[in-house]
Amino acid sequence: METRRIILAIPLLLSVACATPVTVTPTDHALKAELQEFQSTQQVFREQNSGVHKFDFEGHGRVTVREITLDGFPGSTYLKCRFHYQNRTKKPVVQSWVSLDVLDAEGRIVSTQSCHLIVPVPIPIARGSYYSDELRTPTYDAHMKEGWSWRIRCVSDLEAEEEPLNPPVKQPAGVQNLPPPVIIKDRSKRYR
C-alpha cells in the first residue's frame, strides 16, 4: 500500500512542478558583446564573399565554390565551403584533393582541411564530370585580425597509360573457338 501512495504522488508532484511559472529576467551577459561583434564580422564576410568563385588549376581541373560562409560561435569559428570539382584535364582523373586554407595577414597557413575526391567504385573521374562536397576549416581566431584571407588548392592524379608487359605475352592459338559450356539439368535427382 505504501508503494502505491508513492507512485500516485509522483505524477502529482510533477504536475505541480511543471505548472509553476519560471520568470527569467534578461541580464547583460558577459559574452553578448562578443557575440554581436562576431555577427557583424559574419555580415562583412558574407558581403565580401557572396556569389560563385571559380578557380582553374592547369592540368588538375576546376574548383567552383558555390558558397562560403563564416560559421560557428565566438571561440569556435570555421569556414564552411560548398564546392564542386570538374575534371577539365585531357585525361580521366583517378583521384583529386581539394583543400580550403585559412591564411593570416602575411599569407601563412593558419589552418587547412582537405577533401579526397574519389569515385566509390574503381573508375576514374571522367573528363567533364563533376564531384561535389563540403569542407569546414577552423579559423583559430584568424578572422579577428586584419588582412586574413582564404584560398582553395587542388591537386589531381591523372590516369596513367597502361604499361606494356616486358616481354609481351603471346596469345595462344585457337582460344577464340572454345566449345559452349556444358549445362547439367536436374542435379538434385542425380544424387538421390
N, C-alpha and C positions, 0 to 999 in steps of 0.2 A: 504494500500500500504506500510505503514511504517513497519508493522509486516512481510510482505513478504520479505523486504530487510534484516531484521534481521535474518530470517530463512535461507535465501540464504547465508548470511555472516558467519553463524556458521560453516557449513562444510568447507568453505574456510579457516577459522581460524584454525580449527582442522587439516586440511591437512598441513598447514604451520608449525604448532607446532609439528606434527609428523615427518615432513621431516627434521627438524633441528637436526643435529647430536649433541649428547652429549658426550663430552670426559671426561673420568674418569681417573685420574692419580692414579696409585697404590701407596698407602702410607702404612707405617708400622702401623698397627692398634695396639692399646694397648693390645688387647686380643689375638693377633696372637701367642705369645709365650705360653700363657696358653692353647690355642687350640692344639698347637704342643705337649706340654707336655701330655695333655690328650690322644692324638692319640698314643703317644709312650706307655702310660700306657695301653691303649686298646690292643696294639700289644703284650705286655708282658703277659697280662691276657689271650689273645687268645692262645698264645703258651703254657702256663701253664695248660690251662683247655680244650684243644681240645680233641675230642674223646667222647666216651659214658661212663657215670658214673652210676654204679648200686649200689643201697642202699637197703639192705634187712632189714626189720623190723619184728622181730619174732612175730607172732600172729597178724600182721597187714597187711602184703603184701610187695610188692617190688615196689620201685620207680626207674625208669630208666631215667636219664637226658640225652636227646638226644643232646641238645645244650644249652650252657650257654654263654652269651656274656655280656660285659660291654658296655652299650649304653648310649645315651643322648648327653650332651654337658657340658662344664665346668659350674658348679653351679647347674646343674640338671642332675645328673648321676644316673643310675639304672642298676640292674642286670636283664637280661631277660633270663628266663629259660623255655625251652620247654621240657616237660616230659610226660611219661605215667606211670600210676599206674596199677599194675597187682595184682589181688586177688590171693595170694598164701597161703591162710589160709585153714583150714579144713572145714569151713562153708561159706555160702554166706555172703557178706558184705552189710549192709543196707546203710551205708554212711561212707565216709572217708574224712579226712582233710590232705592236704599236704601243708607244709609251707617251704618257702625259707627265710633263715635268713642271714643277713649281720652281721659279728662279728668283733669287734675291736681286737687289738693285745692281750688283756687279755682274750679273749673269751666271752666277754659280748655282748649281742644283741644290735646292733645299730638300726636295722630296720628289720621288718618282714612283710611278706604278706602271707596269707593263701588262699587256694582254697578248696571249699566244693565240694567234688565229690559225686554226687547222680544222679541216673538214672532218667530222667524226668517222667517216668511212675512208678507206685508204685510196682516195683520189685527190688530185691537186685542185687548187682553186683555178678554174679555167680563165682564159683571157676574157675580160669584160664582166666577170662575175663579181658580186658584192658579198661582203661579210659584215654584219652589224654587231656592235657590242657597246659596252659602257665601262668607263674607268672612273675610279674615285681615288684621288690623291690628296693626302693630308697637307695642309699648308704650314703647319707648325708655327703659326702666327706670323708668317712672312707677309701675309696680306695686310698687316697692320703697319708696315713700313713703306715709305715712298719708293716708287720705282720697281716694285716687284712685278713679275710677269709669269706667263705660262707658255709652253710650246709643246708641239707634237713631234714625235720622231717615228720613223718606220724603217724596218729592215726586213727584206724578204729573201727567202731561198728559192731560186728558180729550179724547175725540174731539169735534171741533168740528162744528157743523152746517154742511152744505154751503151755500155762499154762492150765491144765485141770480145768473144771468148778467144783466148790465146792458147793453143791453136784452135781454129774453128772446128766445131763438131759437125761431122758429115751426117746427113740424114740417111738411114738405111733404106735400101731399095725395096719396093713392094709394100711399104707401110700404108699407102693410100687404099689398097684393096683388101681391107680386113673383112672377114665374114661377119654377118649380123650376129648380135648376141643371142644366146640360147635362152628361151623362156620356158621355165618349168611350171606347169599348171598343177593345181590341186596337190600341193606339198603336204597338206595335213593328212590326206588319205594314204599317202605313201608310207608313213611311219606308224600306222595303226595296226 
